[in-house]
């Protein structure tokens, strides 16, 4: 059964490297479901492979468990931010398909 989610979340910087890494946090209900259904397939650091779409940009990456808060975070790379004219603090509409 494929897991697909659509949500809007705020783009935030990783505290250690504000210039290079930005993320959105998945909603708690999506994170709980992903954690429950992918427990045996998680990769290094608990990463789960996904395909994401923001605007017209589609890419494959992983979501990672957030060290605080218990959710997962999706990295949003510069090319995606530039193509959608996004900056830190902007709301981001995300489509996410869990690949396992």
C-alpha positions as CSV (number, residue, x, y, z in Angstrom):
1,X,0.0,0.0,0.0
2,X,1.7,3.3,-1.1
3,X,1.8,6.1,1.4
4,X,1.2,9.5,-0.2
5,X,0.8,12.8,1.7
6,X,0.0,16.3,0.8
7,X,0.6,19.1,3.3
8,X,1.8,22.6,3.8
9,X,4.7,23.4,6.2
10,X,7.0,26.2,7.0
11,X,10.5,26.2,5.4
12,X,13.2,26.4,8.2
13,X,17.0,26.4,8.3
14,X,19.1,23.7,9.9
15,X,20.7,25.6,12.8
16,X,24.2,24.2,12.1
17,X,24.3,25.2,8.4
18,X,21.8,27.9,7.7
19,X,23.3,28.8,4.3
20,X,23.1,25.2,2.9
21,X,20.3,23.2,4.4
22,X,16.6,23.9,4.7
23,X,13.8,21.6,5.7
24,X,10.0,21.3,6.3
25,X,8.6,19.1,9.1
26,X,6.1,16.5,8.2
27,X,2.7,16.6,10.1
28,X,2.7,14.4,13.2
29,X,0.0,12.0,11.8
30,X,2.0,11.4,8.6
31,X,5.2,10.9,10.6
32,X,3.5,8.4,13.0
33,X,2.2,6.4,10.0
34,X,5.5,6.4,8.2
35,X,7.4,5.3,11.4
36,X,4.9,2.5,12.0
37,X,4.9,1.1,8.5
38,X,8.6,1.5,7.5
39,X,10.3,0.5,10.8
40,X,12.0,-2.5,9.1
41,X,13.0,-0.6,6.0
42,X,14.6,2.5,7.4
43,X,18.1,3.3,6.2
44,X,21.0,4.9,8.0
45,X,20.0,7.6,10.5
46,X,16.4,6.2,10.3
47,X,16.1,7.7,6.8
48,X,13.1,6.7,4.6
49,X,13.3,7.0,0.8
50,X,10.6,9.3,-0.7
51,X,9.7,11.1,-3.9
52,X,8.7,14.7,-3.2
53,X,7.1,17.4,-5.3
54,X,7.1,21.2,-4.6
55,X,5.5,23.2,-7.4
56,X,6.5,21.5,-10.6
57,X,9.8,20.2,-9.2
58,X,9.9,16.4,-8.4
59,X,12.9,14.8,-6.8
60,X,13.9,11.6,-4.9
61,X,15.4,12.0,-1.5
62,X,14.8,10.7,2.1
63,X,13.0,12.0,5.1
64,X,14.9,11.8,8.4
65,X,13.6,11.5,12.0
66,X,13.8,14.8,13.7
67,X,16.1,14.6,16.8
68,X,13.5,16.7,18.8
69,X,9.8,16.5,18.4
70,X,9.4,13.0,17.0
71,X,8.5,13.9,13.5
72,X,10.3,13.5,10.2
73,X,12.0,16.3,8.2
74,X,12.2,16.7,4.4
75,X,15.3,18.5,3.1
76,X,14.4,21.1,0.4
77,X,17.4,21.7,-1.8
78,X,18.4,25.0,-3.3
79,X,17.2,24.1,-6.8
80,X,13.7,23.5,-5.5
81,X,13.7,26.7,-3.5
82,X,15.0,28.7,-6.4
83,X,12.5,27.2,-8.9
84,X,9.6,28.0,-6.5
85,X,11.1,31.4,-5.3
86,X,11.0,30.1,-1.7
87,X,12.9,31.5,1.3
88,X,13.1,30.5,5.0
89,X,9.8,31.1,6.7
90,X,7.7,30.6,3.6
91,X,4.8,28.1,3.6
92,X,5.6,25.2,1.3
93,X,3.0,22.9,-0.3
94,X,4.5,19.4,-0.5
95,X,3.4,16.2,-2.1
96,X,5.3,13.2,-0.7
97,X,5.2,9.6,-1.8
98,X,7.0,7.1,0.5
99,X,9.1,4.7,-1.5
100,X,10.2,2.5,1.4
